[in-house]
Amino acid sequence: MPPLDPWYVTGLVDGEGCFTVSFSLRPSLSTGIEVRPAFAVALNKRSLAV
């Protein structure tokens, strides 16, 4: 597989990507807060070749 062009990846993530951060209270942790970052890219099955 040839290397991906960084600008292609930037455009794909800008159009189809999502970055989310959630916080939960967790008294058992030293900070009392759990931080959960998540990153996802969702494509339709028709875009499988991408």
CHARMM-style PDB file with segment names, atoms N, HN, CA, C and O in Angstrom:
ATOM      1  N   MET     1       0.846  -1.170   0.000  1.00  0.00      PROA
ATOM      2  CA  MET     1       0.000   0.000   0.000  1.00  0.00      PROA
ATOM      3  C   MET     1       0.896   1.240   0.000  1.00  0.00      PROA
ATOM      4  O   MET     1       1.771   1.365   0.857  1.00  0.00      PROA
ATOM      5  N   PRO     2       0.692   2.153  -0.943  1.00  0.00      PROA
ATOM      6  CA  PRO     2       1.507   3.373  -0.984  1.00  0.00      PROA
ATOM      7  C   PRO     2       1.159   4.299   0.181  1.00  0.00      PROA
ATOM      8  O   PRO     2       0.046   4.236   0.703  1.00  0.00      PROA
ATOM      9  N   PRO     3       2.084   5.149   0.591  1.00  0.00      PROA
ATOM     10  CA  PRO     3       1.793   6.068   1.703  1.00  0.00      PROA
ATOM     11  C   PRO     3       0.660   7.028   1.334  1.00  0.00      PROA
ATOM     12  O   PRO     3       0.502   7.406   0.173  1.00  0.00      PROA
ATOM     13  N   LEU     4      -0.118   7.410   2.335  1.00  0.00      PROA
ATOM     14  HN  LEU     4       0.010   7.103   3.278  1.00  0.00      PROA
ATOM     15  CA  LEU     4      -1.233   8.338   2.130  1.00  0.00      PROA
ATOM     16  C   LEU     4      -0.748   9.779   2.120  1.00  0.00      PROA
ATOM     17  O   LEU     4       0.133  10.163   2.890  1.00  0.00      PROA
ATOM     18  N   ASP     5      -1.328  10.552   1.250  1.00  0.00      PROA
ATOM     19  HN  ASP     5      -2.043  10.241   0.625  1.00  0.00      PROA
ATOM     20  CA  ASP     5      -1.053  11.990   1.214  1.00  0.00      PROA
ATOM     21  C   ASP     5      -1.681  12.619   2.460  1.00  0.00      PROA
ATOM     22  O   ASP     5      -2.878  12.446   2.688  1.00  0.00      PROA
ATOM     23  N   PRO     6      -0.905  13.344   3.271  1.00  0.00      PROA
ATOM     24  CA  PRO     6      -1.459  13.938   4.492  1.00  0.00      PROA
ATOM     25  C   PRO     6      -2.638  14.870   4.241  1.00  0.00      PROA
ATOM     26  O   PRO     6      -3.523  14.981   5.089  1.00  0.00      PROA
ATOM     27  N   TRP     7      -2.666  15.541   3.094  1.00  0.00      PROA
ATOM     28  HN  TRP     7      -1.947  15.451   2.405  1.00  0.00      PROA
ATOM     29  CA  TRP     7      -3.791  16.438   2.800  1.00  0.00      PROA
ATOM     30  C   TRP     7      -5.058  15.651   2.487  1.00  0.00      PROA
ATOM     31  O   TRP     7      -6.163  16.109   2.778  1.00  0.00      PROA
ATOM     32  N   TYR     8      -4.904  14.470   1.896  1.00  0.00      PROA
ATOM     33  HN  TYR     8      -4.007  14.098   1.659  1.00  0.00      PROA
ATOM     34  CA  TYR     8      -6.055  13.605   1.664  1.00  0.00      PROA
ATOM     35  C   TYR     8      -6.662  13.170   2.996  1.00  0.00      PROA
ATOM     36  O   TYR     8      -7.878  13.221   3.185  1.00  0.00      PROA
ATOM     37  N   VAL     9      -5.797  12.743   3.913  1.00  0.00      PROA
ATOM     38  HN  VAL     9      -4.810  12.701   3.759  1.00  0.00      PROA
ATOM     39  CA  VAL     9      -6.255  12.318   5.237  1.00  0.00      PROA
ATOM     40  C   VAL     9      -6.911  13.487   5.964  1.00  0.00      PROA
ATOM     41  O   VAL     9      -7.940  13.308   6.615  1.00  0.00      PROA
ATOM     42  N   THR    10      -6.333  14.678   5.864  1.00  0.00      PROA
ATOM     43  HN  THR    10      -5.497  14.824   5.335  1.00  0.00      PROA
ATOM     44  CA  THR    10      -6.911  15.871   6.493  1.00  0.00      PROA
ATOM     45  C   THR    10      -8.321  16.124   5.975  1.00  0.00      PROA
ATOM     46  O   THR    10      -9.230  16.380   6.764  1.00  0.00      PROA
ATOM     47  N   GLY    11      -8.515  16.056   4.668  1.00  0.00      PROA
ATOM     48  HN  GLY    11      -7.777  15.848   4.027  1.00  0.00      PROA
ATOM     49  CA  GLY    11      -9.831  16.286   4.080  1.00  0.00      PROA
ATOM     50  C   GLY    11     -10.834  15.215   4.456  1.00  0.00      PROA
ATOM     51  O   GLY    11     -11.996  15.514   4.731  1.00  0.00      PROA
ATOM     52  N   LEU    12     -10.388  13.962   4.468  1.00  0.00      PROA
ATOM     53  HN  LEU    12      -9.444  13.719   4.245  1.00  0.00      PROA
ATOM     54  CA  LEU    12     -11.266  12.859   4.844  1.00  0.00      PROA
ATOM     55  C   LEU    12     -11.752  13.015   6.284  1.00  0.00      PROA
ATOM     56  O   LEU    12     -12.944  12.883   6.561  1.00  0.00      PROA
ATOM     57  N   VAL    13     -10.833  13.293   7.185  1.00  0.00      PROA
ATOM     58  HN  VAL    13      -9.865  13.401   6.960  1.00  0.00      PROA
ATOM     59  CA  VAL    13     -11.195  13.457   8.594  1.00  0.00      PROA
ATOM     60  C   VAL    13     -12.054  14.701   8.799  1.00  0.00      PROA
ATOM     61  O   VAL    13     -12.977  14.690   9.614  1.00  0.00      PROA
ATOM     62  N   ASP    14     -11.759  15.766   8.072  1.00  0.00      PROA
ATOM     63  HN  ASP    14     -11.009  15.775   7.411  1.00  0.00      PROA
ATOM     64  CA  ASP    14     -12.558  16.983   8.198  1.00  0.00      PROA
ATOM     65  C   ASP    14     -14.003  16.727   7.777  1.00  0.00      PROA
ATOM     66  O   ASP    14     -14.929  17.248   8.398  1.00  0.00      PROA
ATOM     67  N   GLY    15     -14.203  15.930   6.729  1.00  0.00      PROA
ATOM     68  HN  GLY    15     -13.451  15.506   6.225  1.00  0.00      PROA
ATOM     69  CA  GLY    15     -15.545  15.675   6.226  1.00  0.00      PROA
ATOM     70  C   GLY    15     -16.267  14.532   6.910  1.00  0.00      PROA
ATOM     71  O   GLY    15     -17.488  14.580   7.057  1.00  0.00      PROA
ATOM     72  N   GLU    16     -15.544  13.502   7.333  1.00  0.00      PROA
ATOM     73  HN  GLU    16     -14.552  13.463   7.214  1.00  0.00      PROA
ATOM     74  CA  GLU    16     -16.176  12.284   7.844  1.00  0.00      PROA
ATOM     75  C   GLU    16     -15.763  11.919   9.269  1.00  0.00      PROA
ATOM     76  O   GLU    16     -16.244  10.925   9.813  1.00  0.00      PROA
ATOM     77  N   GLY    17     -14.879  12.708   9.879  1.00  0.00      PROA
ATOM     78  HN  GLY    17     -14.488  13.515   9.437  1.00  0.00      PROA
ATOM     79  CA  GLY    17     -14.353  12.342  11.182  1.00  0.00      PROA
ATOM     80  C   GLY    17     -15.032  13.052  12.328  1.00  0.00      PROA
ATOM     81  O   GLY    17     -15.721  14.056  12.147  1.00  0.00      PROA
ATOM     82  N   CYS    18     -14.821  12.509  13.514  1.00  0.00      PROA
ATOM     83  HN  CYS    18     -14.261  11.694  13.661  1.00  0.00      PROA
ATOM     84  CA  CYS    18     -15.409  13.076  14.726  1.00  0.00      PROA
ATOM     85  C   CYS    18     -14.449  12.833  15.890  1.00  0.00      PROA
ATOM     86  O   CYS    18     -13.941  11.726  16.068  1.00  0.00      PROA
ATOM     87  N   PHE    19     -14.208  13.872  16.673  1.00  0.00      PROA
ATOM     88  HN  PHE    19     -14.621  14.771  16.529  1.00  0.00      PROA
ATOM     89  CA  PHE    19     -13.396  13.757  17.876  1.00  0.00      PROA
ATOM     90  C   PHE    19     -14.266  14.176  19.053  1.00  0.00      PROA
ATOM     91  O   PHE    19     -14.852  15.258  19.043  1.00  0.00      PROA
ATOM     92  N   THR    20     -14.350  13.322  20.062  1.00  0.00      PROA
ATOM     93  HN  THR    20     -13.874  12.442  20.069  1.00  0.00      PROA
ATOM     94  CA  THR    20     -15.207  13.575  21.214  1.00  0.00      PROA
ATOM     95  C   THR    20     -14.428  13.322  22.495  1.00  0.00      PROA
ATOM     96  O   THR    20     -13.585  12.426  22.550  1.00  0.00      PROA
ATOM     97  N   VAL    21     -14.708  14.106  23.515  1.00  0.00      PROA
ATOM     98  HN  VAL    21     -15.393  14.834  23.470  1.00  0.00      PROA
ATOM     99  CA  VAL    21     -14.135  13.878  24.840  1.00  0.00      PROA
ATOM    100  C   VAL    21     -15.297  13.834  25.830  1.00  0.00      PROA
ATOM    101  O   VAL    21     -16.111  14.756  25.884  1.00  0.00      PROA
ATOM    102  N   SER    22     -15.366  12.761  26.609  1.00  0.00      PROA
ATOM    103  HN  SER    22     -14.705  12.012  26.565  1.00  0.00      PROA
ATOM    104  CA  SER    22     -16.402  12.666  27.638  1.00  0.00      PROA
ATOM    105  C   SER    22     -15.751  12.577  29.006  1.00  0.00      PROA
ATOM    106  O   SER    22     -14.625  12.101  29.150  1.00  0.00      PROA
ATOM    107  N   PHE    23     -16.480  13.043  30.001  1.00  0.00      PROA
ATOM    108  HN  PHE    23     -17.395  13.430  29.884  1.00  0.00      PROA
ATOM    109  CA  PHE    23     -15.992  13.069  31.375  1.00  0.00      PROA
ATOM    110  C   PHE    23     -16.992  12.344  32.268  1.00  0.00      PROA
ATOM    111  O   PHE    23     -18.202  12.516  32.123  1.00  0.00      PROA
ATOM    112  N   SER    24     -16.484  11.536  33.186  1.00  0.00      PROA
ATOM    113  HN  SER    24     -15.501  11.395  33.304  1.00  0.00      PROA
ATOM    114  CA  SER    24     -17.329  10.825  34.142  1.00  0.00      PROA
ATOM    115  C   SER    24     -16.752  10.999  35.541  1.00  0.00      PROA
ATOM    116  O   SER    24     -15.537  10.959  35.734  1.00  0.00      PROA
ATOM    117  N   LEU    25     -17.630  11.191  36.501  1.00  0.00      PROA
ATOM    118  HN  LEU    25     -18.617  11.224  36.343  1.00  0.00      PROA
ATOM    119  CA  LEU    25     -17.188  11.268  37.892  1.00  0.00      PROA
ATOM    120  C   LEU    25     -16.862   9.860  38.378  1.00  0.00      PROA
ATOM    121  O   LEU    25     -17.704   8.964  38.318  1.00  0.00      PROA
ATOM    122  N   ARG    26     -15.647   9.674  38.854  1.00  0.00      PROA
ATOM    123  HN  ARG    26     -14.963  10.402  38.902  1.00  0.00      PROA
ATOM    124  CA  ARG    26     -15.181   8.375  39.357  1.00  0.00      PROA
ATOM    125  C   ARG    26     -14.446   8.591  40.674  1.00  0.00      PROA
ATOM    126  O   ARG    26     -13.237   8.825  40.676  1.00  0.00      PROA
ATOM    127  N   PRO    27     -15.160   8.516  41.788  1.00  0.00      PROA
ATOM    128  CA  PRO    27     -14.533   8.755  43.090  1.00  0.00      PROA
ATOM    129  C   PRO    27     -13.348   7.831  43.385  1.00  0.00      PROA
ATOM    130  O   PRO    27     -12.471   8.188  44.171  1.00  0.00      PROA
ATOM    131  N   SER    28     -13.312   6.645  42.763  1.00  0.00      PROA
ATOM    132  HN  SER    28     -14.024   6.355  42.124  1.00  0.00      PROA
ATOM    133  CA  SER    28     -12.224   5.708  43.030  1.00  0.00      PROA
ATOM    134  C   SER    28     -10.892   6.139  42.384  1.00  0.00      PROA
ATOM    135  O   SER    28      -9.841   5.612  42.750  1.00  0.00      PROA
ATOM    136  N   LEU    29     -10.920   7.078  41.441  1.00  0.00      PROA
ATOM    137  HN  LEU    29     -11.773   7.506  41.144  1.00  0.00      PROA
ATOM    138  CA  LEU    29      -9.692   7.569  40.815  1.00  0.00      PROA
ATOM    139  C   LEU    29      -9.096   8.705  41.634  1.00  0.00      PROA
ATOM    140  O   LEU    29      -9.813   9.409  42.346  1.00  0.00      PROA
ATOM    141  N   SER    30      -7.798   8.879  41.532  1.00  0.00      PROA
ATOM    142  HN  SER    30      -7.216   8.308  40.953  1.00  0.00      PROA
ATOM    143  CA  SER    30      -7.127   9.925  42.326  1.00  0.00      PROA
ATOM    144  C   SER    30      -7.621  11.326  41.968  1.00  0.00      PROA
ATOM    145  O   SER    30      -7.687  12.196  42.836  1.00  0.00      PROA
ATOM    146  N   THR    31      -7.967  11.551  40.709  1.00  0.00      PROA
ATOM    147  HN  THR    31      -7.913  10.843  40.004  1.00  0.00      PROA
ATOM    148  CA  THR    31      -8.474  12.863  40.298  1.00  0.00      PROA
ATOM    149  C   THR    31      -9.981  12.990  40.493  1.00  0.00      PROA
ATOM    150  O   THR    31     -10.518  14.098  40.530  1.00  0.00      PROA
ATOM    151  N   GLY    32     -10.662  11.851  40.617  1.00  0.00      PROA
ATOM    152  HN  GLY    32     -10.227  10.951  40.587  1.00  0.00      PROA
ATOM    153  CA  GLY    32     -12.112  11.857  40.772  1.00  0.00      PROA
ATOM    154  C   GLY    32     -12.862  11.986  39.461  1.00  0.00      PROA
ATOM    155  O   GLY    32     -14.093  11.959  39.443  1.00  0.00      PROA
ATOM    156  N   ILE    33     -12.130  12.125  38.363  1.00  0.00      PROA
ATOM    157  HN  ILE    33     -11.131  12.147  38.378  1.00  0.00      PROA
ATOM    158  CA  ILE    33     -12.753  12.288  37.048  1.00  0.00      PROA
ATOM    159  C   ILE    33     -12.058  11.376  36.042  1.00  0.00      PROA
ATOM    160  O   ILE    33     -10.830  11.319  35.983  1.00  0.00      PROA
ATOM    161  N   GLU    34     -12.856  10.668  35.258  1.00  0.00      PROA
ATOM    162  HN  GLU    34     -13.854  10.715  35.307  1.00  0.00      PROA
ATOM    163  CA  GLU    34     -12.333   9.849  34.177  1.00  0.00      PROA
ATOM    164  C   GLU    34     -12.531  10.614  32.868  1.00  0.00      PROA
ATOM    165  O   GLU    34     -13.629  11.091  32.583  1.00  0.00      PROA
ATOM    166  N   VAL    35     -11.471  10.726  32.081  1.00  0.00      PROA
ATOM    167  HN  VAL    35     -10.579  10.338  32.313  1.00  0.00      PROA
ATOM    168  CA  VAL    35     -11.531  11.422  30.787  1.00  0.00      PROA
ATOM    169  C   VAL    35     -11.407  10.371  29.693  1.00  0.00      PROA
ATOM    170  O   VAL    35     -10.477   9.564  29.697  1.00  0.00      PROA
ATOM    171  N   ARG    36     -12.365  10.387  28.742  1.00  0.00      PROA
ATOM    172  HN  ARG    36     -13.120  11.042  28.739  1.00  0.00      PROA
ATOM    173  CA  ARG    36     -12.372   9.400  27.671  1.00  0.00      PROA
ATOM    174  C   ARG    36     -12.364  10.087  26.304  1.00  0.00      PROA
ATOM    175  O   ARG    36     -13.417  10.483  25.804  1.00  0.00      PROA
ATOM    176  N   PRO    37     -11.191  10.229  25.702  1.00  0.00      PROA
ATOM    177  CA  PRO    37     -11.143  10.779  24.340  1.00  0.00      PROA
ATOM    178  C   PRO    37     -11.503   9.680  23.329  1.00  0.00      PROA
ATOM    179  O   PRO    37     -11.184   8.509  23.531  1.00  0.00      PROA
ATOM    180  N   ALA    38     -12.161  10.073  22.254  1.00  0.00      PROA
ATOM    181  HN  ALA    38     -12.420  11.025  22.090  1.00  0.00      PROA
ATOM    182  CA  ALA    38     -12.517   9.121  21.197  1.00  0.00      PROA
ATOM    183  C   ALA    38     -12.383   9.803  19.841  1.00  0.00      PROA
ATOM    184  O   ALA    38     -12.684  10.987  19.687  1.00  0.00      PROA
ATOM    185  N   PHE    39     -11.925   9.027  18.865  1.00  0.00      PROA
ATOM    186  HN  PHE    39     -11.681   8.066  18.990  1.00  0.00      PROA
ATOM    187  CA  PHE    39     -11.794   9.511  17.494  1.00  0.00      PROA
ATOM    188  C   PHE    39     -12.413   8.470  16.580  1.00  0.00      PROA
ATOM    189  O   PHE    39     -12.155   7.277  16.736  1.00  0.00      PROA
ATOM    190  N   ALA    40     -13.232   8.908  15.625  1.00  0.00      PROA
ATOM    191  HN  ALA    40     -13.442   9.877  15.498  1.00  0.00      PROA
ATOM    192  CA  ALA    40     -13.873   7.970  14.707  1.00  0.00      PROA
ATOM    193  C   ALA    40     -13.981   8.580  13.316  1.00  0.00      PROA
ATOM    194  O   ALA    40     -14.125   9.793  13.158  1.00  0.00      PROA
ATOM    195  N   VAL    41     -13.907   7.716  12.318  1.00  0.00      PROA
ATOM    196  HN  VAL    41     -13.790   6.731  12.446  1.00  0.00      PROA
ATOM    197  CA  VAL    41     -14.178   8.097  10.927  1.00  0.00      PROA
ATOM    198  C   VAL    41     -15.226   7.106  10.432  1.00  0.00      PROA
ATOM    199  O   VAL    41     -15.009   5.895  10.474  1.00  0.00      PROA
ATOM    200  N   ALA    42     -16.360   7.621   9.964  1.00  0.00      PROA
ATOM    201  HN  ALA    42     -16.535   8.604   9.930  1.00  0.00      PROA
ATOM    202  CA  ALA    42     -17.444   6.757   9.492  1.00  0.00      PROA
ATOM    203  C   ALA    42     -17.637   6.951   7.989  1.00  0.00      PROA
ATOM    204  O   ALA    42     -17.764   8.075   7.502  1.00  0.00      PROA
ATOM    205  N   LEU    43     -17.656   5.840   7.275  1.00  0.00      PROA
ATOM    206  HN  LEU    43     -17.553   4.927   7.671  1.00  0.00      PROA
ATOM    207  CA  LEU    43     -17.870   5.870   5.825  1.00  0.00      PROA
ATOM    208  C   LEU    43     -19.012   4.925   5.459  1.00  0.00      PROA
ATOM    209  O   LEU    43     -19.238   3.921   6.135  1.00  0.00      PROA
ATOM    210  N   ASN    44     -19.710   5.247   4.409  1.00  0.00      PROA
ATOM    211  HN  ASN    44     -19.526   6.063   3.860  1.00  0.00      PROA
ATOM    212  CA  ASN    44     -20.738   4.388   3.871  1.00  0.00      PROA
ATOM    213  C   ASN    44     -20.074   3.194   3.187  1.00  0.00      PROA
ATOM    214  O   ASN    44     -18.953   3.303   2.692  1.00  0.00      PROA
ATOM    215  N   LYS    45     -20.760   2.069   3.161  1.00  0.00      PROA
ATOM    216  HN  LYS    45     -21.671   1.981   3.564  1.00  0.00      PROA
ATOM    217  CA  LYS    45     -20.218   0.865   2.522  1.00  0.00      PROA
ATOM    218  C   LYS    45     -19.819   1.117   1.064  1.00  0.00      PROA
ATOM    219  O   LYS    45     -18.890   0.487   0.557  1.00  0.00      PROA
ATOM    220  N   ARG    46     -20.517   2.033   0.392  1.00  0.00      PROA
ATOM    221  HN  ARG    46     -21.271   2.545   0.804  1.00  0.00      PROA
ATOM    222  CA  ARG    46     -20.184   2.369  -1.004  1.00  0.00      PROA
ATOM    223  C   ARG    46     -18.803   3.006  -1.115  1.00  0.00      PROA
ATOM    224  O   ARG    46     -18.204   2.995  -2.190  1.00  0.00      PROA
ATOM    225  N   SER    47     -18.288   3.563  -0.010  1.00  0.00      PROA
ATOM    226  HN  SER    47     -18.775   3.571   0.863  1.00  0.00      PROA
ATOM    227  CA  SER    47     -16.982   4.233  -0.009  1.00  0.00      PROA
ATOM    228  C   SER    47     -15.861   3.304   0.439  1.00  0.00      PROA
ATOM    229  O   SER    47     -14.780   3.772   0.794  1.00  0.00      PROA
ATOM    230  N   LEU    48     -16.100   2.005   0.428  1.00  0.00      PROA
ATOM    231  HN  LEU    48     -16.978   1.624   0.139  1.00  0.00      PROA
ATOM    232  CA  LEU    48     -15.125   1.034   0.924  1.00  0.00      PROA
ATOM    233  C   LEU    48     -13.760   1.174   0.251  1.00  0.00      PROA
ATOM    234  O   LEU    48     -12.732   0.971   0.897  1.00  0.00      PROA
ATOM    235  N   ALA    49     -13.737   1.515  -1.018  1.00  0.00      PROA
ATOM    236  HN  ALA    49     -14.572   1.680  -1.543  1.00  0.00      PROA
ATOM    237  CA  ALA    49     -12.463   1.652  -1.742  1.00  0.00      PROA
ATOM    238  C   ALA    49     -11.628   2.824  -1.231  1.00  0.00      PROA
ATOM    239  O   ALA    49     -10.413   2.840  -1.428  1.00  0.00      PROA
ATOM    240  N   VAL    50     -12.250   3.799  -0.583  1.00  0.00      PROA
ATOM    241  HN  VAL    50     -13.237   3.787  -0.423  1.00  0.00      PROA
ATOM    242  CA  VAL    50     -11.541   4.964  -0.065  1.00  0.00      PROA
ATOM    243  C   VAL    50     -10.632   4.494   1.032  1.00  0.00      PROA
ATOM    244  OT1 VAL    50      -9.921   5.299   1.632  1.00  0.00      PROA
TER     245      VAL     50
END
